[in-house]
């Protein structure tokens, strides 16, 4: 058993004395909070699962050491055991949230090289003296990831009759003789846990420059655009990278810079046909139009339902996430050579069915493409929502990692740095290595200098009527309920050395998370934060619509965004009463009705306002005929807000864009707006290399509830 406590020194502080007696405990306490925070956001990836495992086994070892240490007084021993019980309690709550963690506590599960290295590093950090056999750990065996075939895809599979005809016309795909398994070389970093450091490399991205791989210069001649169209400089450089042979991309350009056109032309340059494009349902028709516009020599078909009207001999198959599971089988059998995933942040939740479907099909595409190098493109202007680990599913889709470790190509780049995660210089080098795999991120202000400015202006409104007073009272009661829970927990646990007036942030987070879980279960019903925000939206609806109507009379066309249907209904009624023609873009429309509404707003001068669903119309819609946006309700994410505004602020816009956020003063609405603005810093730091203040990693909902709790406790 290694010694986990170094020689003690005299200290005057009681907390310092306790840490000297058991220096490993503060490390375990810090690590277990990291795991707990990830579990609360359903972000328990492979790294944090191993971390959970190692914490559990070290708690067991440390408890045995503390009990057997003859130099400890009974009081000191009791205090240390109490602190270890606190760590164990958090582990238990985390395991209750994700019961699959329980199997990690079996004895043979703590012997993986990654777990052994993590345990060694923490013990060394605590000052422990380890025997030589524990300092040197043998290399990890290569991770073998079994093929992922979602069960639901098998159960719901369909094969349209037309597809049967296509397969019958060419029953055998051309044999691929180039796929000779190559021996995996042994690399210097094989024994290191690398996924956590890769995420950290982006989290520390300030000063690293924009996340864009080196791109070739602009070609002398435009060889890709059809007659009458012309690609922009940034698009041409991207297409030259495709022409040079690069085949996997995270195209993370800001919304409005023409990612759809770039993808369509990239498929043409790479001859990546047949091509499948996986998109949100609301943009299927738009994608078909873009294929026809930029590559008129190619045929696109939109897959609906069971695919009974699909064109089996098309070059481009466009399918939405919701029905992909029905079509994975036959799509994987027709010899696809390219795959595009639009709004790729939709797959960030690896436990979701749509994420599993996309990854399963991508794996099949890699298996059947000659040479194993299909064109794979993930498109999203907002790849990071709350956490850098939002990259995980996208990197897996592109084949850069398998979730457990980097793929061979990325591993070779990392190995070539000559550094390890123990070196501070490793992180900028690792970030550059991942970027060189195919991340392309351009900002409007950098590549479209002629694109007008964008301004977000907050418009506070007073909710002075009885409805408004009721909302403020409900908010006060919610805050008091949260504060009461906090006080009960503190009383039950004891003050643990808190100074008068000091607030324990861990307990605040625990209280807020409990309330958030209950609120999610109840939805918009009852007395919770979601119901409150919805009521605020209802109370603002008339004021926001009235402002939009005034704006329309003075500036022309206006785009009005709301989150809830009843808010949209109120706005449309007010516009009609004021003689303003409006169209509606909602999630429950057919693709045809939706496109007719968009065309009417764009082409008919008599249509003054487009009333849009914040979620359904926030992607794949081009409304740059307007330059003013009214956000009647706030989103819970910065990405959703950005996507909505950029329906207007995009290529083709020739006027400055202003987004007017209607905010209910003296309510939680104002705090939500502030938190959304803070979240904008995540992408700026990780992708754009800007030095920004690090916002808290919790969601806006959780942060808002923590704010209410602190406010009720009298501390901010």
N, C-alpha and C positions, 0 to 999 in steps of 0.2 A: 504493500500500500504506500503510495507516494506521500510525502509530507506536504500537506496543503497549507500550512501556516509557517511563515518564516519567523525568525527570532523577533520577540516583541521589544518595542522601544517604549520609553516613558512618554505618555501624552497627557495633556491636561483635559482634553475634551472627552466626555464619556462616549460619544458616538465614534470618535477616532479610536478610543481604546477597544471598543467592540469590533471595529474593522481590523485592528491589529490582531485580535484574537482569532478572527475568521475572515481573512481578506478575500476569500472566494465568494462569500455571501453577497456583497454589493455587486459583484460581477453577475452572479446568477439573478439577482433582483432586476438588474438593468436588462439582461437578456430576456427574461420571462415577460417583461413589459413589452418588449419589441414583438415577441410572439403573440401576446395577447392582442396588441393593436392590430396586427395583421389578421388574426382570426376574426376580430370584430368587423373587419372590412372584407371578409371572405377572400383573403389574399394569402392563405397558407400554402405557398409553393414549396417545392422540394427543399430549399435551403432552410426555411423556417420549420419544416417538419423534422429535419435532422436536429435543428437547434432545440426543439421541444424535447426530443429524445435524450440529447446530451444533458440538458438541464435536469431532467427527471433522474438520470443515473447519478449525476454529481450531487444532487440533493440527498440521495440515499447514502452515498459515500460520506458526504460531509456530516450528515446526522450521526452516522456511526462514529466518525472521528471525534465529534463534539462530545458524545456520550462517554467515550473512552478516555478523553484527555484529563489526566490527573491534575494538571496545573490550573484548571478552571475552577472558579468558585461556583457554588450551587446557583447563586444569583446570575452569574455570567452565563453559565450553561443554560439556565432556563430562558434567558433573553435570546441567546443564539438559536435555541430550538424553536422559540416563538417566531423568530425571523424566517427560519427555514420552513416553518408551517405556513407562513404567509406566501412564500414562493410556491409551495405545494398546493395551496388553495387556488392560486391563479392557474396553475397547471390543470387542476381538476375542472375548473370552470371552462377552460379552453377545450379540454377533452369532451366536456358535455356539449359544447357547441359543435364540435366535429368529432364524432365518435370513432372515426377511422384512426384517430391518434392513439387510441387505447392499445391497438396491436403493436405499436412501436415500443411499448414498455416491456415486451418479451425480451428475455436476456440476450438471445442471439441476434437481436436487431440492432444492438449497440456496437457491433463489431465491424461495421463498414469502415473503409479507410477514411472517408469524409468525416464520419462521426469521431473516429479516433483522433484525427488531426484537430478537430474543433475542441475536443476535450483537452488535448495536449496544450493548445494555444491558450485556452482560458486558465489552465492551471499555471502555466508559465507566467501569464499576466498577473496572477495572484501572488507570485513570488515563490511558488512551490518548487521543490527540488525533485526532479523526476529521474528515475533510473535510466540508463542508456537505452534499454530495449523499448522504452516508451517515447523516446525522442525521435527515433527513426522508424517510420511507418512505411510498409511496402506499398508499391503503386496500386492504384485502384484498377480493377478490371473494367474493360470497356462496358459502358451501359448499353444494353440491348433493349430497344423499345419495340414491343410487339405491335403489329399492325392494329390500328384502331378502327374497328368496324362498329359503328353505333347500331345497337340492336333495333332501334326504332326505324332505321333506314332499311333494314331487311324486312321488317314487318309491313312497312308502307310502300315498298318498292313497286313501281309501275314501269312498263315498257310500252310506249305508244306504238301502234301498228306501223307508223311510218319509220320509226327507228328500227324495227325489225327488218324492214325492207333495206335500210341502209346497211345494217350489219350483214344481211344475207348477200348484198351486192359485193361486199368485201369481208368475208367471214374471218380472214386471218390478217392480223396486223403484220406489217413487215418485220421480220426478225431483227432484233438489235444485237449485233455481234460485238458491239463495242463495250458491252457491260461485263467486263471480266473483273471479278472481285479482286481488288488490290489489297495487299497486306497493309494493315494499319500500323504506321510507324510509331515507335515509342517516342513520346515527347517529354520534354523537361517538365511541363506543367500537368502531366497526366494525374498526378496525385493531389493536385490542389482543387479545392472547391472554388469554382470560378463564376457561377451565376450571380451570387450575391455581389462580388466585386464588380461585375459588369454593370449591374443596375446602379451600384454606387457611383461608378464612373460617370453615368449620365446625371445622377442626382447632384454630383459635384461639378456639373458642366460649366459653371461660370468661368469665363476666360478661355474656354476651349474653342471658341469660334462657332459659326453656324454649322449645324450637323448636315453637311452636304459632301458627298464623295467628290473627288476630283472629276471634272467633266471636260470633255474635249472642247476645243474652240468652235465657234460658229462656222459651219461649212460655207464655202464660197457661193454655192448654189443651193436653193431650196429644192430638194429632190423628192419631197414627200407630199407636199400640199396639192390637192386637186385644183383645177382651174378656178380662179376667182377667190381662193382662200390663201391665207399666208400664216405660217406659224410665227410666234414671237421668238425672240432671241433665246430666252430661257428654255422654251420648248425645243428649239432646234438643238441646243447643246445636250439636252437629255436624250434626244433621239440619236445623236451621234454616239452616245455611250452604248445604246442598244446596237447600233450598227457595228460598233467595235467588239461586240460579243458578250457584253454584260447581260445577265439573264434574270437576276432577282433584285427587286427594288421595293423599298418602303418609300413611296412617293408621298411626302408629307408637306408639300407646298401649302401655303395658307389658302383657305377657301377662296375661290374666285379667280385662280390663276390658270385654269384650263387643264386640270388633271385628266378629265374624261377624254378630251381630244388627244392629249399626249399618249394615253393608253391605247386608244384606237390606232393611232399611227405607229406606236411601238410594235403592236402585233403585226402590222403590215411590214415594217422594216425587218422584223425577226422571222417573218413568215410563220407565225405561231398559230397556225390553223390546223384543225378546228380549235377554236378558243371558247372557253366558258367564262362568263362574267356573272359573278354573284353580287346582287345589289339589294338595297331596300326596295320593297314593292312599289313605292311611290315614284321611283325613277326609272322603271323598266322602259317605258315608252321614250323617255328622253335619251336613254342609251341607244335604243334602236335608231332614233333620229341622228345621233352623232355618228354612228357607224355608217349610215347612208350618206351623211354629209361629208365626212372626211375620207372614207374609203368606199366610194360609190361602186367600185368593181366587186365588192364583197357583199354577201347576203347575210343578214341578221335575222334571227327568229326569237321571239319572246315566248318563253314557256309559261303557260298558265295552267293551274289545276293539275290534272293528270297528263297534260301535254298532248291532248287529242288533236290539236290544230298545229302542232309543231312542224316546222319545215326540216325534215330529217337530213337534208343535204345542204343545210346552211353552213356558212363558215364560222359564224358567231352565235353562240347559244346564250341567251340572257335569262337568268333565273333568279327569283328572289329567295332570301334566306328561309322564309317560312315554308316553302315547298321543296327545298333542296333535298330533303331526306327521301322523297319519293323517286328522285331522279339520279341519285348517286350511282346506282348500278349501271344503267345504260350509258351515262356520261363517261363513266370509267372504262367503257368497252369500245368506244368509237375512236380511240387513238388521239385524245386531246394533246396538243402541244403547247398550250398556254392557258393560264388561269389568272383572272383579275378579281380581286375582292374589293368592292367599293364600300366606302365608309367602314374601313376595316376595324375601327374601334368597337364595332358591334360584336366582335368575337373575343373581346378581352376577357370575358368570364369563361374560363376553360371548362367549367362544369356545365355550361349551357349546351343544349342540344345543337344549336346552330353553330357554335364553335367546333364541336366535335364533328359535325357534318363537313364543315369547310376543311378541317385538317385531314379528315379521312379521304376526301376527294383529292386534295393536294398531294397526299402520299401516293395515291393511285396515278396521278398525272406524272409524278417523278418516275414511277416504276415503268410507265409505258412510253415515255418520250425517248426517242433514240439519243443515246449518249447521256441520258438522265439529266438533261439541262433544259427543261421547259422554261418558257417565259412566265415568271411568277411576279405579280405586282399587287401590293397592298396599298390602297389609296385612302388617305384620310388627312384632312387638314388639322385634326385634333387627336393625334395618337395617344396623348396622355390626358386622362380625365382627373384622377386623384392621386396616382401613384406611378412611379417609374416601372413597376412590375406590370403595368398595362402593356408593356412591350412584349411580354412573354408569348402570348398566343400568336402575335404577328411574326415574331422571330421564328417560332415553330413552323408556321405556315410557309415561310420563305426558305426553310431548311437550314437556317443559320445555327439553330440550337435544337435540342430535343427536350428542353425543359430541365434536364438533369445536368447537361454539360454542353459546351459549344460543339458544333459540328466540325468535321475534319478541316474544312477550309478556314474557318474562324480560328480553330485551335492552332493551325499553322501560323496565322498572323500574330496571335498572342504569344506563341512560343518565340517568334522572331524578334519580339521586343527585348529579349534577354532579361526581362524583369519578372517578378512575382508579386502577388497581392500584398506581400509584406513590404514592398517598396512603394513609397509615396508616388514616385514617377510612373508607376504602373498604370494609374488610373487615367490620366490624359492619353497615354498610349493605347490603352484598351478601348477607350471611347473612339479614338481615331480608327482602330482596327474594325470595330463594328460598323462605323460610318462607311468605311471603304467597302463593306460587303454590299452596299447599295442604298444607303439612306440619302435621299435627296430632299432638301428642305429649303425652299426659297420664300422670302417674305415679299409682300407687295411693294414695300418701300424700297426694296433692293432691286427688283427686276422689272417693276412697272412704274418707273419714275413719273410717268405721265398720268398715273392713276390718282384721282383726287384724294384728299385727306378723308379720314374717318374720325368722327367725334361721337363719344357717348356722353350725353347730357342727362343728368338726373333732374326730374321734375317732382319735387315733394308736393304731396297733396294732403290736406287735412280731412280726416274722417270725423266730422263734428256732429253727425246725426246720431240717432239712438243706436243704429247698427254699428257705427264706429266706436261708440262708448262701450258697447257690448264686447267688441273685439278686444279692446284694451283691458277690460275686466277679465276676460277669459285668459288673456296672456298673463295677467298678474296672478291668477289662480294657478296656472300651469307652473309659473316660476316658484310660487310658494310650495307647491307640491314637490317639485324637484329639491328645493332647499330643505324641506322636511325630511325627505329620504336621506339626503346627505347627512343631516344632523343625527338621524337614527343610526346610520352606519358608523359615524365617528364615535358616537356614544358607546356603541357595542364593541368597537375595536380599541377604544381608548385613544387619547390624543396623540400618542406616539411622538411626543416631543414637539408638537405644533406650538408655535408662539401665539399669543393672543391676537386674534384677527387674521391669523394665517390660514390659507385655504389649501387643502390637499388636492392637487390637480388629478391625482390618480382616482380618488374617490369621486370627484366631479365627473370624470370621464365615465366611470362605472355607472353612476346614476343616470347620466345622459344616454349611455348606450342601452340601459334597461328601458328607459322611456322610449327610445327610438325603436327598439325591437317591438314593444307593445303597440306603438303607433303604426308600424308597418303591418302588423297583424290586423289592426282595426281599419286601416286605410283612412279614407276621408270622413269616417264616421266617428262620433264621439268627441271627447274633449282632449285632443292631442294636437301636435304641431302641424300635421298635414291638414287636419280640418281647419285649423286656425288660418293657415296660409291660403287655403281655398276661400275662406270667408273674406279674407283681406282682398283677394282677387275680385270677388263678387262686389265688395264695397267700392273698389276702385273702378269697376267696369264702366259706369256711366261717366265718371270724370275723365277716364282715359279716352273713351269714345268721343266725348265732347271736344277734347283737345285735338284729337285726330281730325274731326270735322272742321274745326277752325283752321288747322294746318292745311287741310286739303283745299280750302277756299283760297288760301294765300300762295301756296307753292305748287299746287297740282297734285299729281298722284302720290299716294301714301300707302305704305304697307303696315298693317296693324296685326301684331302678334299677340296671341293669348294662349294660355295653357289649357283652360277648361272650356268645354262646349257651352256651358251656360253664360260664360263671359262673352264668348263669341256671339251668342244669340242676342244678348243685350246690346252689344255694339251694332250688330246688323240692324236691329230694330230702330236704334237711334239714328243711324245713317239714313234709313228709309224715311223716317219721319222728317228728316232735314232735306229730303230730296236729293240725296247723294247716292248715285249708283255704285253698288259694291258687288264684288264676287267673293266666293268663299272657297278656301282650299283646306280641306279637312282629311282626316285619316280614313273616314268611312266612305269616301267617294270611290267610284270606279276610276280606272286609269283614264278612260275617255273623258269623263266629266271633269276630272282634275285638269287635264290638258286643255279642255275647252275654257275653263275658268282662267288659266294662265294666259292663254292666247287672247282672251277678251281683255284682260287687264293690260297686256302689252300692246295690243293693236287698236283697241277701241278708245278714242279720246274721251268718250262719254263716261267710261268707267273710272271712278276717282279713287276707290280704295279697294285693296285686296285684304280681306280678313283671313288670317292664316293661323293654323294650329302650330304652336311652337315646336311640337315634336314631329308632326306629319309633314309640315312644309319647311322644316329647317334644313333639309338636304335636297340636292338635285333640282332646285328651282331657280330659274334665272329671272329676276325681277328688276334688273338695273334700269328699267324705264323710269323708276322712282328713285329719289335720292333721300327720302325721309322715311324713317321707320319708327313706329310707336310700339314699345314693349309694355303692354298693359299689365302683364304678370311676369314675375321673375322666375327663371329656371332654377333648378337646384345645382346646375353645373355651369362653369364658365364656358365649356365647349359648346353646349347647346345655345347659349346666348351668342357666341361668336358665329356659329353656323347660321343662325337666323339673320344676323346683321349682314353677313356676307352673301345673302341672297341678292342684296342690292349693291354692296361694295365689291365689285368684281370687274373683270375685263369687259369693256364696253361701256362702263360708267364714265361720264365726262363731267360730273358735277360733284362737289364735296358731299359726303354722306353724313347725315346726323341721325343717331339713334336716340330717341327720347325715352328714357326709362321712367315710368310712372311709379313713384315710391310713396307708400303710406307713411307719413311722418310719425315719429313717436311710437312706432310698433316694431316688431321683429323684422318687418320688411326691410327697414333701413340696414339692419345688421346683416341680413342675407345679401344685400347688394354689396356691402363691404367685403364679405367673405368671398363672393364670386370674383371680385376684383383681385383679391389676394391669390386665388387659384390660377389666375392668368400667369403668375410668375413661374409655375412649374414648367410649362412648355418653353418659356423664355430662357430658363436656366438650362434645361436638359437638351433642348433642340437648337436654340438660337445662340447659346453661349453667353447670354447676358448675365451680368452680376445683379441678382435680385435678392430681396429678402426671402428667406426660406419660410414659406407658409406652412402651417401645421398640416400634417398628412391626413388628418381625419376628414370625413366628408363634410359638406356644407351643412347637412342636416344635423350631424353630431356636433359640429362646432357651434351652431346656432343654439342648440339645447344647453351646451356647456356655458355659453354666454348668458343665457337666461338664469342658469343656476348660480353663477358667480354674482350676477347682478342682484339676485334676491338675497344672497349671503352678504352683500355689501362690499364686495371686492371685485375689481376689474383688472 
